[in-house]
């Protein structure tokens, strides 16, 4: 049986004092689900140290597709693993839309992360225009195929996927639950023999108000929470539902 997972992506928010307050609110968190926090790069060591006596894991919001070399400003998977990270996000919609990351680049990040011993969370999703034109499943398929081409089918034996419709990220809009379930089911079937054990998360304006309904769907194994994860009360409530 797939274990529920709740991931909190803090994005580019916080300072040392604010991060300390957020972490302090997590120390007494009790829930049955796995929990991962994704702080900004510079605060990862602070969060790792503060959560060292808990079961809450820490990950990076992004990672380089390169292993080592003259790539100014980049951070490798090996570096993240070296300081204690266990997970990383790859292909988040904001990386794709704001910074021009393409499917091949995302696939290479996924591959490098796994080589270094990190567990990548592969983010997939469509724009509103693509959804309205009926391109959602074709786009999802192409994004997965690029990863399969780069890393091989076995790469999903120990990976996590997050479906996040781009038009629902930070907008307060969420796709209808039956539509979300349909995409999750498609992803699971697409992954073939590994689909049954791959955890598939939903991300896109997730709040305490819609968490229970989302997690009640057969193929939704958890949630990737953005803005609401900065509210420890709300985030804790969602964790307890999982």
Secondary structure as GFF3:
##gff-version 3
##sequence-region A 1 242
A	DSSP	beta_strand	5	9	.	.	.	ID=ss1
A	DSSP	alpha_helix	16	26	.	.	.	ID=ss2
A	DSSP	beta_strand	34	39	.	.	.	ID=ss3
A	DSSP	three_ten_helix	41	43	.	.	.	ID=ss4
A	DSSP	alpha_helix	44	50	.	.	.	ID=ss5
A	DSSP	beta_strand	57	60	.	.	.	ID=ss6
A	DSSP	alpha_helix	77	83	.	.	.	ID=ss7
A	DSSP	beta_strand	87	90	.	.	.	ID=ss8
A	DSSP	alpha_helix	93	99	.	.	.	ID=ss9
A	DSSP	alpha_helix	103	116	.	.	.	ID=ss10
A	DSSP	beta_strand	119	124	.	.	.	ID=ss11
A	DSSP	alpha_helix	128	132	.	.	.	ID=ss12
A	DSSP	alpha_helix	136	151	.	.	.	ID=ss13
A	DSSP	three_ten_helix	153	158	.	.	.	ID=ss14
A	DSSP	beta_strand	160	163	.	.	.	ID=ss15
A	DSSP	three_ten_helix	166	168	.	.	.	ID=ss16
A	DSSP	alpha_helix	177	190	.	.	.	ID=ss17
A	DSSP	three_ten_helix	192	194	.	.	.	ID=ss18
A	DSSP	beta_strand	199	203	.	.	.	ID=ss19
A	DSSP	alpha_helix	208	215	.	.	.	ID=ss20
A	DSSP	beta_strand	222	225	.	.	.	ID=ss21
A	DSSP	three_ten_helix	227	230	.	.	.	ID=ss22
A	DSSP	alpha_helix	232	241	.	.	.	ID=ss23
###
